[in-house]
Amino acid sequence: MDDAGLSIAGGLQQYVSVFSAVRNLFVPPRTRRSALATHLHRLTAIAEWTGAANLAA
């Protein structure tokens, strides 16, 4: 594998790591997987995400 291949692999690993962390914010735990619980969890997560984005800007 050449240097470009290593760079792509490293970038993919970093992307998956960040994606997994962000996904966990929007997906409720398995113990609370009703449609209502998922909807409420996502509303809360989006509100927190928006607040954090406004602080960073």
N, C-alpha and C positions, 0 to 999 in steps of 0.2 A: 504494500500500500504506500502511495506517495504522500507527500506533505499535504496536498489538497484533500486527500481522503481522510487524513487524520483531523484536519480542520473541520471538515463536514461532520465527522463522527462526534467531535467535541461539541460542535454547535448543536447537533441533534440531542446529545445528552443534556446539555444545558437547557434547551427548549423543553424537553420532556420533564425535567426537574421543575422548572417554573410552571409549566402547564399543570402538572399534578398538584402543586401547592395552590394555585389559583382555583383549580377545579374543586378542591376540597372545601373552598369557601362557599361554593354554590350548590353543593350536593349534601343533603342532610345524612346523618348516620343511618345505617340500615335499620336500626331499631325504630326509627320514625319515618317510614316511607309512604305514608298516606299522601294522596294528592294535595290535600290541604296543608299538611306539614311541609311538603316540598315547596309549595307556593309561598308560604309564610317565611320559610327559611331563605328562599331566593330573594324575596322582598327585603328582608333584613340585610342579607349579604350585599345586595346592590346599593342599599342606602349607605352601608359602611364603606363600600368601595368608592362611591361617589364622594363621600366625606374625605377619605384619604387622598383621592385624586385632587380635590380642591385644596387641601393643605399643601400638596406637593407643587401645585401650580403657582 
